[in-house]
Amino acid sequence: MTQQSAIQQSVTQQNANLWPALSRALQELPVAYTEMDNNGIVRAVNEAACHQRQMTAEQLLGHDIWEFLPRDEAIKSRAEFFDLIRSGEDPPVIRRSLYNSRGGFRTHEMHRKLMRDATGAVIGVSSVAFDISQMDAAYREARQTKLWLESVVEAIPQAVMVTDSLGFVRFANPSAQRLTGRTSQELVGQQIEKGMPILRAVSKTHKPLSFRIALDEPWNGDVELLNRQGETLSIWLSACPIIDKESSFTNGVVIVMKPLPIRNPSANGATTSGADSRDAVPASGAVAPTLP
């Protein structure tokens, strides 16, 4: 026996000894593993794949994979599968609704890879699938809740702004945009002090207005600020910390503002809103500059 033949025989024997161990490892994987040949016929499944579909290995092996897809997806999936085999390139991660024996569908994230023989020819596709049905449902519910809450806050007549714990604006409802004269795009991502310059702040506690202080305790008081047009607005402002119920950490500050009624001497003591005093002349007689 030549040295090359001896080496080849040794490698073959090692592979033969290794395969049972690999097979056991695949069966014990906590994620669903499936192998399909070039025709889409299921050739190997592990226990997790059987549990995922709530079917036995005998019910899966020998069947084409499209039997377990919704009918409207099966035609498209079949065409994509054979395009994948012809392309010779590993496909991207996808999400699919898979049918189980109970007559329901579960959402799975699938990671697929082409299988090749010793010559490099494509002989099938291996797939690892994660059941993300609960996570996907939780994400959709959280998104719906977020959109609902945003709709609620946007409908509030008072100006509402939210900052993160570093003082960067993360949300401004339409009333806050009208009050400051700045759009949401101009406010979000800006430091709150830049998006809403404060000229004067008075509180019953005599504490200065600082959105860093508001991370620890609420602040309420009368404030004068400059809008985008450089006009001074008198408003009532309340800033309160946003505290995470689970961690007790402060995530940011919610700010609620509303214009204060001010005296209009030309109207015999009638009052008007600070937000509507755009035609008022500054006390000094000088026109306030327009802010960028």
C-alpha positions in Angstrom: 0.0 0.0 0.0 1.4 3.4 -1.0 1.7 6.2 1.5 -1.0 8.2 -0.3 -3.4 5.3 -0.2 -2.7 4.8 3.5 -3.4 8.5 4.3 -6.7 8.4 2.2 -7.8 5.2 4.0 -7.0 6.8 7.4 -9.0 9.9 6.5 -12.0 7.8 5.4 -11.9 5.8 8.6 -11.8 9.0 10.7 -14.8 10.4 8.8 -16.7 7.2 9.3 -16.0 7.4 13.1 -16.9 11.1 13.2 -20.2 10.8 11.4 -22.2 9.1 14.3 -21.0 11.8 16.7 -22.0 14.6 14.3 -25.3 12.9 13.7 -26.0 12.8 17.5 -24.9 16.4 17.8 -27.4 17.5 15.1 -30.2 15.6 16.7 -29.5 17.2 20.1 -29.3 20.8 18.7 -31.8 23.1 20.4 -32.7 24.7 17.1 -34.6 23.1 14.1 -32.2 21.6 11.5 -33.4 20.4 8.1 -31.7 19.1 5.0 -33.3 19.1 1.5 -31.9 17.7 -1.7 -31.8 19.5 -5.0 -35.5 18.8 -5.6 -36.6 20.2 -2.2 -37.2 16.8 -0.7 -36.6 16.6 3.0 -33.7 14.2 3.6 -32.8 14.9 7.3 -34.4 16.5 10.3 -33.5 16.7 13.9 -35.8 16.4 17.0 -36.2 20.2 17.3 -37.4 20.4 13.7 -40.0 17.7 14.4 -41.1 19.4 17.6 -41.3 22.7 15.7 -43.6 21.4 13.1 -45.3 19.0 15.7 -44.7 16.1 13.3 -42.7 12.9 13.4 -39.5 12.4 11.3 -41.5 9.8 9.3 -44.1 12.4 8.4 -41.4 14.8 7.2 -38.8 12.7 5.5 -39.4 12.1 1.8 -41.8 14.9 1.5 -41.1 18.2 -0.4 -40.7 21.2 1.9 -43.6 23.1 0.1 -46.2 20.8 1.6 -45.6 22.6 4.9 -46.0 26.1 3.6 -49.2 28.2 3.1 -50.5 27.6 -0.4 -49.9 31.2 -1.5 -46.3 31.0 -0.4 -45.6 27.5 -1.8 -45.5 28.6 -5.5 -43.2 31.5 -4.9 -41.0 29.5 -2.5 -40.6 26.7 -5.0 -39.4 29.1 -7.8 -37.0 30.8 -5.3 -35.6 27.4 -4.2 -34.7 26.3 -7.7 -33.3 29.8 -8.6 -31.1 29.4 -5.4 -29.8 26.0 -6.5 -28.9 27.3 -10.0 -27.2 30.4 -8.6 -24.8 28.5 -6.4 -24.8 31.3 -3.8 -25.9 31.1 -0.2 -29.3 32.9 0.3 -30.1 35.7 2.8 -31.9 35.1 6.1 -35.7 35.1 5.6 -38.9 34.8 7.7 -41.6 32.3 6.8 -44.9 31.1 8.1 -44.7 27.4 8.5 -47.7 25.0 8.8 -47.9 22.6 11.7 -50.0 19.5 12.3 -52.4 21.4 14.5 -53.6 23.4 11.5 -51.8 26.6 12.6 -49.0 28.7 11.3 -45.8 29.7 13.2 -43.4 32.5 12.2 -39.8 31.3 11.7 -36.5 32.9 10.9 -34.6 30.7 8.5 -30.8 30.6 8.0 -30.0 28.5 4.9 -26.7 27.3 3.3 -26.0 25.3 0.2 -24.6 21.8 0.7 -21.9 20.6 -1.7 -20.2 17.3 -2.4 -16.4 16.7 -2.6 -16.3 18.2 -6.1 -18.0 21.4 -5.1 -21.3 20.6 -6.9 -24.5 21.7 -5.1 -26.4 18.7 -3.7 -29.0 20.5 -1.5 -29.8 23.0 1.1 -29.4 22.9 4.9 -31.6 25.1 7.0 -31.6 26.2 10.6 -34.9 27.7 11.8 -35.8 29.7 14.9 -39.4 30.0 16.0 -39.9 33.7 16.6 -43.7 33.6 16.7 -43.9 35.0 20.3 -41.1 37.5 19.7 -42.7 38.7 16.5 -46.2 38.9 18.1 -44.6 40.9 21.1 -42.9 43.2 18.6 -46.1 43.9 16.7 -48.0 44.5 19.9 -45.3 46.8 21.2 -45.2 48.7 17.9 -49.0 49.1 17.9 -48.9 50.3 21.5 -46.1 52.8 20.6 -48.1 54.1 17.6 -51.2 54.4 19.8 -49.4 56.3 22.5 -47.8 58.7 19.9 -51.3 59.4 18.5 -52.5 60.1 22.1 -49.7 62.5 22.9 -50.0 64.2 19.5 -53.6 64.9 20.2 -52.9 66.6 23.6 -53.4 70.4 23.2 -50.5 71.2 25.6 -47.0 71.2 24.2 -45.2 67.9 25.1 -41.5 67.2 24.6 -39.6 64.1 25.7 -35.8 64.0 26.2 -33.5 61.1 26.9 -31.3 61.0 30.0 -28.6 63.1 28.3 -31.0 65.9 27.4 -31.5 65.1 23.7 -35.0 65.7 22.4 -36.6 62.4 21.3 -40.1 63.5 20.7 -42.1 66.7 20.2 -45.8 66.8 19.6 -47.4 69.2 17.1 -48.3 71.7 19.9 -44.6 71.8 21.0 -43.6 72.4 17.4 -46.0 75.3 17.0 -44.9 76.8 20.4 -41.2 76.7 19.6 -41.6 77.5 15.9 -39.5 74.5 15.1 -40.4 71.3 13.3 -40.0 67.8 14.7 -37.0 67.3 12.4 -35.3 70.4 13.8 -36.0 69.5 17.4 -35.4 65.7 17.6 -31.7 65.0 18.2 -30.9 68.5 19.5 -30.0 69.3 23.1 -33.2 70.6 24.7 -31.5 73.9 25.7 -30.6 74.6 22.0 -34.1 73.7 20.7 -35.8 75.8 23.4 -33.6 78.6 24.7 -34.6 79.7 28.2 -34.4 83.4 29.2 -35.9 83.3 32.6 -37.4 80.6 34.9 -39.2 81.1 38.2 -40.3 78.3 40.5 -41.9 78.2 44.0 -39.0 76.1 45.1 -36.6 78.8 43.9 -34.6 76.1 42.2 -33.1 77.0 38.8 -34.5 75.2 35.8 -32.2 72.5 34.7 -33.3 69.4 32.7 -30.5 67.6 34.5 -32.1 68.4 37.8 -35.4 67.2 36.4 -33.8 63.8 36.1 -34.1 63.5 39.9 -37.2 65.5 40.8 -40.0 67.3 39.1 -39.7 71.0 38.3 -42.7 73.3 37.8 -42.7 77.0 37.2 -43.1 80.0 34.9 -40.6 80.3 32.0 -39.7 82.8 29.3 -38.2 81.3 26.2 -37.3 82.3 22.7 -39.1 80.7 19.8 -37.5 80.3 16.3 -38.5 83.8 15.3 -36.7 85.3 18.3 -39.9 86.2 20.1 -40.2 85.9 23.9 -42.9 83.6 25.0 -44.2 83.3 28.6 -45.2 79.8 29.4 -45.9 77.4 32.3 -43.5 74.5 32.2 -43.5 71.2 34.1 -40.6 68.8 33.8 -40.7 65.3 35.3 -38.4 62.3 35.3 -39.3 59.2 33.3 -38.5 56.2 35.5 -38.3 52.6 34.3 -40.6 50.5 36.5 -38.4 47.4 36.4 -34.9 48.9 36.8 -35.9 52.2 38.6 -33.4 53.9 36.3 -34.3 57.4 34.9 -34.7 57.1 31.1 -35.3 60.8 30.4 -37.6 63.8 31.1 -41.1 64.6 29.9 -41.8 68.3 29.5 -45.3 69.8 29.4 -45.8 73.4 28.5 -48.7 75.8 27.9 -48.7 79.5 27.2 -49.5 81.9 30.1 -52.2 84.6 29.7 -50.6 88.0 29.6 -52.0 91.5 30.0 -52.7 93.4 26.8 -52.9 97.1 27.8 -54.6 98.2 24.5 -57.5 95.8 25.2 -58.6 97.3 28.6 -57.2 94.5 30.8 -58.1 91.7 28.4 -55.7 88.8 28.3 -54.1 87.0 25.4 -51.9 84.0 25.2 -48.1 84.3 25.1 -48.0 82.1 22.1 -50.3 84.5 20.2 -48.2 87.7 21.0 -46.1 87.6 17.9 -47.0 91.2 17.0 -46.0 92.5 20.4 -43.0 94.9 20.3 -40.2 94.1 22.8 -40.1 96.5 25.8 -36.8 97.9 24.7 -38.2 98.9 21.3 -35.6 96.7 19.6 -36.7 93.8 17.3 -35.5 90.5 18.7 -33.2 88.6 16.3 -34.3 85.6 14.4 -32.7 82.4 15.7 -31.2 79.9 13.4 
